Amino acid sequence: MAIIKTRPSVQLLAPKVVHPGASFVATIVLDAKRAVAIDRLQVSLKVVDELRVGKRSWKRVALRQGATLSKARRLERGRQQFQCRFSLPASAPATYSGAGATTEYGVLVHVQVPWWPDRRSHFTLLAAPAPVDVRSTPGVFTTASPSRVGPYVEWSLADTHIRPDKTVRGEIAVGDAAGIDFEAIVVSLVGTQQSRHSQPTEAFRYALTLGAEGLAGGGSVPFRMRAPTNLPATVPTSSRLWSLDWKLEVKLRRGLLASDIVGACPIVVLPDGSKSHGEGQAPPAVGSRRVDAVWDSVADQLDLTLESGVLVGEVGRVRLEIRKEYRRRTAHLVGELAFPSLHLGLDGGPRRGFRRYVEGRREFPIGKNHYATGRELAQVKAFIAPMHRRGLLFTLADMDDENIRIVRRGSGQDPKRLAAFAWSVIQIAQRVEQGRARIPPPAMLQPFEKAWRALAGHLHGELETARMVVTGELDGFQVSVATIWWDADARPEATHVTVWVPKAIAKKYRRHVSRDAGNEVGSASPFSPRAAAIVADIRAETLGLRIESHSLEIVLPAPMKDPAVALPWLDRLIGLGMELRGRGGPYR
């Protein structure tokens, strides 16, 4: 053997990329120019995480594996190969180089030569997460919120999974920006490095600048952005020293003296070679097109109609409208319901309302923050009960005899929240008629309810218990017997007995006649003798007579304990009406 020894050269044959969670075979090639003895051939794999923040640094050995491939032996001249297999755990980190953070895979081959310097050769491996198959996940994002007012940016992505060297596609729009000019749109892929040893650090940023002209008039701007080939994959927790999160940032530049509008959404950068099933689809619509689509879908879902951005519908005799408004610089959803008058003197709303203090009436509490009051509290309670039990009035803004207004924070961009609000408004509309049917007679007339219902049956009509009014038909004429109430007090003012005629009464007959004052009925009267006699009797025995174009009405005292006494007066009014119209029937 030669006195001057020659150490063999070393080569490492390994896959171009290795993956955590998989094994790989490495081949060690020793090339000896002449025969040489060795004591041992060893190989080791070491994975090291390192983080540097300023002058401080942290290092951790994430993985260490090794093996002895040969003990003492003689290497003949030429090339000889030795193989080994490494198994990487799924928790092993990938190769990384970021903002002061690195992860390196190193292989050391150690050839021990007796009585001679050993051969130590270092090699670096590239480790990357294994490719995955996912389903594409489109998304819509916005900076709008119920707690803020002013312009906002809205954008969509065809897929929130980003792949290196593939195209990111999306669409951008702006809202509530009338009269505002934007200089440019900047779309950026931003990688943020997180560590418990330092504040979040921006490690990567790749930006695309677009023109903003297409945003005018509620339009949208589509974009296509090619992701870099070497884009590091999202790293959640594989390294104990750091992690890497990605987001897509959208910035609307407004110039030097105005604040830019900036929004961001989380994205996932997939390992190279991954597949996203469903890619190629168009990004979801944004801006006015998306909001219109949201409101359209809610309209279809709840059988409503969308008219000029307002959801409109009818539930029985209740008409409802749902719209977006700004109240105190905050976006709100507003539901308005309109219905025939309840005639309760109803007033309701938030407890801070001024009217309830100055009027001083008793009130029915709706939760802790709202109230309702009216002419008689028992009637108010009966009407509100179906809505109050369901908790539908906790966002009550205003309520009276003909309207209910519900207000809740929201911009109407989330279909689930919009549908939930619209459904609550519909439920209130359904319970308006339920509540109306539950209203008891006024306390003063409750003992006489049976008699009033008997009158309604005789006239083939209905009894409205809120104010004790019967409407029906007699001898082909529409008639009513109605109790009239003072606005604020639970005291009746009078009882009106009315007959409606389909054909207009001549103007010369129209007048108001009362027992104490009014038009005289004498020789100069336009009435026929029979009509004049009826008018004179009515004037003498009632509080007054009104002859209008299509109605004749007498005023009687209230409360009317036995409404059957109104029947003879209805007969007299029908006779007077026929006399004024030449004895014709009601439809001649």
C-alpha positions in Angstrom: 0.0 0.0 0.0 1.3 3.4 -0.8 2.7 5.5 2.0 0.9 8.7 0.6 -2.7 7.8 0.9 -5.5 9.2 -1.4 -8.9 9.8 0.1 -11.8 8.8 -2.1 -14.1 11.5 -3.5 -17.7 11.5 -2.5 -20.9 12.0 -4.5 -24.5 12.0 -3.2 -27.3 10.8 -5.5 -30.7 11.8 -4.1 -34.1 13.0 -5.5 -34.3 16.6 -6.6 -37.0 17.3 -4.1 -37.8 15.3 -1.0 -41.2 15.5 0.9 -42.0 15.4 4.6 -44.1 12.4 5.3 -42.3 10.2 2.7 -39.1 8.2 2.5 -36.4 8.5 -0.1 -33.3 6.5 -1.1 -29.9 8.2 -1.1 -26.8 6.6 -2.9 -23.3 7.4 -1.7 -20.7 7.1 -4.5 -17.1 6.7 -3.4 -14.5 7.1 -6.2 -11.0 6.0 -5.3 -8.1 6.7 -7.6 -6.2 3.8 -6.1 -7.0 1.2 -3.5 -7.4 2.6 0.0 -8.4 1.2 3.4 -11.2 2.8 5.4 -12.3 2.2 9.0 -16.0 3.3 8.6 -18.4 5.0 6.2 -21.2 7.0 7.9 -24.0 9.2 6.6 -26.2 11.6 8.6 -29.2 13.8 7.8 -29.8 17.0 9.9 -32.6 19.5 9.6 -32.0 22.8 11.2 -34.4 25.8 11.8 -32.7 29.1 12.5 -34.3 32.5 13.3 -32.4 35.8 13.5 -34.0 38.9 15.0 -31.5 41.8 15.2 -28.5 40.6 17.1 -30.3 37.7 18.6 -30.7 34.2 17.1 -32.3 30.9 17.8 -31.4 27.6 16.4 -33.2 24.2 16.6 -32.4 20.8 15.2 -35.8 19.7 13.9 -34.6 16.3 12.7 -31.5 14.1 12.9 -31.1 10.7 11.3 -27.9 8.7 10.5 -26.5 5.3 9.6 -23.2 3.4 9.3 -23.0 2.1 5.7 -19.7 0.2 6.0 -17.2 -0.9 8.6 -13.5 -1.4 8.1 -12.8 -2.5 4.6 -10.6 -2.1 1.6 -11.8 0.1 -1.3 -10.5 -1.0 -4.6 -9.7 1.4 -7.3 -12.7 2.9 -9.0 -16.3 3.7 -8.1 -18.3 1.9 -5.4 -21.9 2.7 -4.3 -23.6 2.4 -1.0 -27.4 3.0 -0.5 -29.4 4.1 2.5 -33.1 5.1 3.1 -34.3 8.1 5.0 -37.9 8.4 6.3 -39.1 11.9 6.9 -41.9 12.4 9.4 -45.0 14.4 8.2 -44.2 17.0 10.9 -40.8 17.8 9.4 -40.5 21.4 8.1 -39.8 22.2 4.4 -36.8 24.1 3.2 -37.3 27.7 3.7 -35.6 31.1 3.5 -37.4 34.2 4.6 -37.0 37.3 6.7 -34.2 36.1 9.0 -35.6 32.6 9.1 -34.2 29.5 7.4 -34.7 25.8 7.4 -32.0 23.7 5.8 -31.6 20.0 5.1 -28.0 18.9 5.3 -26.4 15.5 4.6 -22.9 14.7 5.9 -20.9 11.8 4.5 -18.0 10.8 6.7 -15.3 8.5 5.4 -12.8 7.5 8.1 -9.3 6.7 6.7 -6.9 5.1 9.2 -3.8 7.2 9.9 -4.9 9.8 7.5 -7.3 12.8 7.5 -10.9 11.7 7.1 -13.1 12.7 4.1 -16.1 14.8 5.2 -18.5 15.9 2.4 -21.5 18.1 3.0 -24.6 18.1 0.7 -27.8 20.1 0.8 -31.2 18.7 0.0 -34.4 20.6 -1.1 -37.4 19.6 0.9 -40.9 20.8 -0.1 -44.4 19.9 1.1 -46.0 17.1 -0.9 -48.5 18.1 -3.6 -52.1 17.9 -2.5 -55.4 17.7 -4.3 -58.1 20.2 -3.2 -61.4 21.5 -4.4 -61.3 25.1 -5.6 -62.9 27.6 -3.1 -64.1 30.9 -4.5 -64.7 33.7 -2.2 -66.1 37.3 -1.9 -64.6 39.8 0.5 -65.2 43.3 1.6 -64.1 46.1 3.9 -67.7 47.2 4.5 -69.2 46.7 8.0 -72.3 47.9 9.8 -70.1 50.0 12.2 -68.5 52.1 9.5 -69.7 54.4 6.8 -67.9 55.7 3.6 -66.3 54.0 0.6 -65.4 50.4 0.8 -63.7 47.9 -1.5 -65.1 44.6 -2.4 -63.3 41.8 -4.3 -63.6 38.2 -5.2 -61.3 35.3 -6.0 -62.0 32.4 -8.3 -60.1 30.3 -5.9 -58.5 31.1 -2.5 -56.0 28.3 -3.1 -52.9 29.8 -4.9 -50.4 27.6 -6.7 -46.9 28.6 -7.7 -46.6 29.6 -11.4 -50.4 29.6 -11.8 -52.8 32.5 -12.5 -54.7 34.2 -9.7 -58.0 35.5 -11.0 -60.4 37.9 -9.4 -62.6 41.0 -9.7 -62.6 44.3 -7.7 -65.4 46.9 -7.1 -66.0 49.8 -4.8 -69.1 50.9 -2.9 -70.4 54.1 -1.5 -67.8 56.0 -3.4 -69.9 58.5 -5.5 -67.7 61.5 -6.5 -64.4 59.8 -5.4 -61.6 59.3 -7.8 -59.0 56.6 -7.5 -55.6 56.7 -9.0 -54.8 53.0 -9.2 -55.6 49.6 -7.8 -52.7 47.5 -6.3 -53.2 43.8 -5.8 -50.5 42.1 -3.7 -49.7 38.6 -2.5 -48.3 39.1 1.0 -46.5 36.5 3.0 -46.3 37.2 6.8 -43.8 35.4 9.0 -45.1 34.8 12.5 -42.8 34.0 15.5 -43.2 34.0 19.3 -39.8 35.7 19.4 -40.7 38.8 17.3 -43.6 40.8 15.9 -45.2 39.6 12.6 -42.8 40.3 9.8 -43.6 40.8 6.1 -41.4 38.3 4.4 -42.7 38.4 0.8 -44.7 40.8 -1.3 -45.6 40.4 -5.0 -47.7 43.3 -6.4 -49.7 44.0 -9.5 -50.9 47.6 -10.4 -54.1 48.2 -12.3 -55.9 51.2 -13.6 -59.0 52.2 -11.6 -61.1 53.7 -14.5 -63.5 50.7 -14.5 -64.6 51.4 -11.0 -66.7 54.4 -12.0 -70.4 54.1 -11.9 -70.5 50.9 -9.8 -68.4 48.9 -12.3 -65.9 46.3 -11.5 -62.3 45.6 -12.6 -61.2 42.0 -13.3 -57.6 41.0 -12.7 -55.2 38.2 -13.6 -52.0 37.8 -11.7 -49.3 35.1 -12.2 -48.0 33.7 -9.0 -44.1 33.4 -8.8 -42.6 30.1 -9.5 -40.7 29.9 -6.2 -43.7 31.0 -4.1 -43.2 29.3 -0.6 -46.2 27.3 0.5 -48.2 28.2 3.5 -46.5 26.9 6.6 -48.8 26.6 9.6 -46.9 24.9 12.5 -44.2 22.6 11.1 -41.4 24.8 12.4 -41.4 25.6 16.1 -39.6 28.9 15.6 -41.8 30.5 12.9 -44.8 30.0 10.6 -45.8 31.6 7.3 -49.3 32.9 6.4 -50.4 34.4 3.2 -53.0 37.0 2.3 -54.2 38.8 -0.8 -54.2 42.5 -0.3 -56.3 45.0 -2.4 -55.4 48.7 -2.1 -57.3 51.6 -3.8 -54.9 54.5 -4.1 -56.6 57.9 -3.7 -53.7 60.4 -3.9 -51.4 62.3 -1.5 -54.0 64.0 0.7 -56.6 61.2 1.0 -56.4 57.8 2.8 -56.1 54.7 0.7 -58.7 52.0 1.1 -57.0 48.7 1.9 -58.5 45.3 2.4 -57.0 41.8 2.8 -58.2 38.2 2.8 -56.5 35.0 3.8 -55.3 32.7 1.1 -53.5 29.3 1.1 -50.4 28.8 -1.1 -50.4 25.2 -2.1 -47.2 23.2 -2.6 -45.8 23.1 -6.1 -47.5 20.4 -8.2 -50.8 20.5 -6.3 -54.1 20.3 -8.1 -57.2 22.4 -7.5 -60.3 20.8 -8.9 -62.8 23.1 -10.4 -60.3 25.8 -11.4 -61.1 27.8 -14.5 -64.5 29.0 -13.2 -65.1 32.8 -13.3 -64.7 34.7 -10.0 -67.9 35.6 -8.3 -69.5 38.9 -9.2 -68.8 41.9 -6.9 -70.0 45.4 -6.5 -73.5 46.4 -7.5 -73.9 43.2 -9.5 -73.2 41.0 -6.4 -75.4 43.1 -4.1 -78.2 43.0 -6.6 -77.8 39.2 -6.9 -77.9 38.9 -3.1 -81.2 40.9 -2.8 -82.6 39.0 -5.8 -81.9 35.7 -4.2 -83.5 36.8 -1.0 -86.5 38.0 -2.9 -86.9 34.7 -4.6 -86.4 32.8 -1.4 -89.1 34.7 0.5 -91.5 35.4 -2.4 -90.8 39.1 -2.4 -90.3 41.6 -5.2 -87.2 43.7 -5.7 -88.1 47.2 -6.9 -85.3 49.8 -7.3 -83.2 48.1 -4.6 -86.1 47.7 -2.2 -87.7 44.4 -1.2 -91.5 44.7 -1.4 -94.2 42.3 -0.4 -97.7 41.9 1.0 -99.0 39.6 3.8 -102.7 39.9 3.8 -103.5 43.6 4.3 -100.0 44.4 5.4 -97.5 45.9 2.9 -93.9 45.6 3.8 -90.7 47.2 2.4 -87.1 46.4 3.3 -84.3 48.8 2.3 -80.8 49.9 3.4 -80.3 53.3 5.0 -77.6 55.1 6.8 -78.4 56.2 10.3 -75.8 58.2 12.3 -73.2 57.3 9.7 -73.8 53.6 10.1 -75.4 51.2 7.6 -78.8 49.8 8.7 -81.4 47.5 7.3 -84.9 49.0 7.7 -88.2 47.2 7.5 -91.4 49.2 7.2 -94.9 47.8 7.5 -98.0 49.6 6.5 -101.6 48.4 7.3 -105.1 49.7 7.8 -105.5 51.7 10.9 -105.8 49.9 14.2 -107.6 52.9 15.8 -105.8 52.3 19.2 -104.0 55.6 19.5 -100.9 53.4 19.3 -97.4 54.9 19.9 -94.2 52.8 20.4 -90.5 53.0 20.0 -87.2 53.2 21.9 -87.5 54.4 25.5 -85.5 57.5 24.7 -88.5 58.7 22.6 -89.7 62.2 23.7 -93.4 61.8 23.2 -93.9 59.3 25.9 -92.6 61.7 28.5 -94.7 64.7 27.6 -97.9 62.6 27.2 -97.5 60.8 30.4 -99.6 57.8 29.6 -99.0 54.3 30.9 -96.9 52.1 28.8 -96.3 48.5 28.0 -92.6 47.6 28.2 -91.1 45.7 25.2 -88.0 44.3 26.7 -85.8 46.8 28.5 -85.3 49.4 25.8 -88.7 49.9 24.0 -92.2 50.7 25.0 -95.7 50.9 23.5 -98.8 52.8 24.7 -102.2 53.7 23.4 -105.7 54.7 24.3 -106.3 51.6 26.4 -103.2 49.6 27.6 -105.1 46.3 27.6 -105.8 46.6 23.9 -102.2 47.5 23.2 -101.0 44.5 25.1 -103.3 42.2 23.2 -102.1 43.5 19.8 -98.4 43.3 20.6 -98.4 40.0 22.4 -98.0 37.7 19.3 -94.9 39.8 18.2 -93.5 40.3 21.7 -93.5 36.6 22.6 -91.4 35.9 19.5 -88.9 38.6 20.3 -89.6 40.4 17.0 -89.8 44.0 18.3 -86.4 44.3 20.1 -85.1 46.5 17.2 -88.3 48.6 17.0 -87.7 52.1 15.8 -91.3 53.4 15.6 -94.9 52.2 15.8 -98.3 53.8 15.4 -101.8 52.8 14.3 -100.8 52.4 10.6 -97.0 51.6 10.6 -94.3 49.6 12.2 -90.6 50.4 11.5 -87.9 47.9 12.4 -84.2 48.8 12.2 -81.1 46.6 12.6 -77.5 47.1 11.8 -76.4 45.6 8.5 -75.4 46.5 5.0 -77.4 43.9 3.2 -74.4 42.2 1.6 -74.6 39.0 3.5 -77.4 36.8 2.1 -78.0 34.9 5.3 -78.3 38.0 7.5 -80.4 39.8 4.9 -82.7 36.8 4.6 -83.0 36.5 8.4 -83.9 40.2 8.7 -86.5 40.0 5.9 -88.0 36.9 7.4 -88.4 38.6 10.8 -90.2 41.5 9.1 -92.5 39.0 7.3 -93.2 37.3 10.7 -94.2 40.7 12.1 -96.5 41.3 9.2 -98.1 37.9 9.8 -98.7 38.7 13.4 -100.2 42.2 12.7 -103.5 40.6 11.6 -103.2 38.0 14.4 -102.8 40.8 16.9 -105.6 42.8 15.4 -108.0 39.8 15.8 -107.0 39.6 19.5 -107.8 43.2 20.4 -110.6 43.2 23.0 -113.4 45.8 23.1 -112.7 49.0 25.0 -113.3 48.5 28.7 -116.4 50.7 28.7 -118.1 48.6 26.0 -116.9 45.1 27.0 -120.2 44.2 28.8 -122.1 44.9 25.6 -119.9 43.0 23.2 -122.5 40.3 22.7 -125.1 42.9 21.5 -122.6 44.4 19.1 -121.8 41.0 17.6 -125.5 40.4 17.2 -125.8 43.6 15.2 -122.9 42.5 13.0 -124.7 39.3 12.4 -127.9 41.0 11.5 -126.1 43.2 9.0 -124.1 40.3 7.6 -121.0 42.2 8.5 -118.0 42.4 10.8 -117.3 43.8 14.2 -114.0 45.8 14.7 -113.5 45.5 18.4 -110.7 48.0 18.7 -113.1 50.9 18.6 -116.5 49.0 18.4 -117.4 49.5 14.7 -119.8 47.3 12.8 -119.8 47.4 9.0 -122.3 45.5 6.9 -125.1 45.6 4.4 -128.8 46.5 4.7 -131.3 46.5 1.8 -128.5 46.6 -0.7 -126.7 49.6 0.9 -123.3 49.5 2.7 -123.9 50.7 6.3 -121.9 51.1 9.5 -122.4 51.8 13.2 -119.1 53.3 14.6 -118.0 54.5 18.0 -115.9 57.6 17.8 -113.2 58.1 20.4 -111.3 61.1 21.7 -107.7 60.7 20.5 -105.9 60.4 23.8 -108.6 59.3 26.3 -110.5 56.1 26.7 -113.8 58.1 26.5 -116.2 57.8 23.5 -117.1 61.0 21.7 -120.2 59.9 19.8 -121.7 57.1 17.7 -121.9 57.6 13.9 -124.6 55.7 12.0 -123.8 55.8 8.3 -125.3 54.7 5.0 -123.2 54.8 1.8 -124.8 55.4 -1.6 -123.0 54.5 -4.9 -124.3 57.4 -6.9 -123.3 60.9 -5.9 -126.0 62.9 -4.1 -126.8 66.2 -5.8 -124.7 69.1 -4.4 -127.8 71.1 -3.4 -128.7 68.5 -0.7 -125.2 68.3 0.9 -125.1 69.9 4.3 -124.5 69.4 8.0 -127.5 69.8 10.3 -127.5 69.7 14.1 -130.0 70.2 16.9 -128.3 73.3 18.2 -127.3 75.0 14.9 -127.0 74.3 11.2 -129.0 74.8 8.0 -132.7 75.3 8.4 -135.1 73.0 6.7 -138.2 75.1 5.8 -140.2 76.4 2.8 -137.0 77.5 1.0 -135.4 74.0 1.4 -134.5 72.1 -1.7 -135.8 68.9 -0.1 -139.1 67.3 -1.1 -141.7 67.4 1.7 -141.0 63.7 2.6 -137.3 64.3 2.7 -137.7 67.5 4.7 -139.8 65.6 7.2 -137.2 62.9 7.6 -134.4 65.6 8.1 -136.5 67.4 10.6 -137.1 64.3 12.7 -133.4 63.4 12.6 -132.4 66.9 13.7 -134.8 66.8 16.6 -133.9 63.4 17.9 -130.1 63.1 17.2 -127.0 65.2 17.7 -126.6 65.9 14.0 -126.9 64.9 10.4 -124.3 65.0 7.6 -125.2 64.6 4.0 -122.1 64.1 1.9 -121.6 63.2 -1.8 -121.8 59.5 -1.2 -122.9 59.1 2.4 -125.6 60.0 4.9 -124.6 60.0 8.6 -126.3 60.7 11.9 -124.6 61.4 15.2 -125.9 59.6 18.3 -124.6 59.7 21.9 -122.0 57.2 23.1 -121.4 54.7 24.5 -124.2 52.8 22.7 -125.0 50.0 25.0 -127.6 48.4 22.7 -126.5 49.0 19.1 -129.8 47.5 17.9 -131.3 51.0 18.4 -129.3 52.0 15.4 -131.4 49.8 13.0 -134.4 52.2 12.8 -132.0 55.1 12.1 -130.4 53.1 9.3 -133.9 52.5 7.9 -134.6 56.3 8.0 -131.2 57.1 6.3 -131.9 54.6 3.6 -135.3 56.1 3.1 -133.8 59.6 2.9 -131.2 58.5 0.5 -133.8 56.9 -1.8 -135.9 60.0 -1.6 -133.0 62.3 -2.5 -132.3 60.1 -5.5 -135.8 59.9 -6.7 -136.9 56.6 -5.0 -134.4 54.6 -7.0 -132.7 51.5 -5.6 -129.1 51.6 -4.4 -127.6 50.7 -7.8 -129.8 52.6 -10.2 
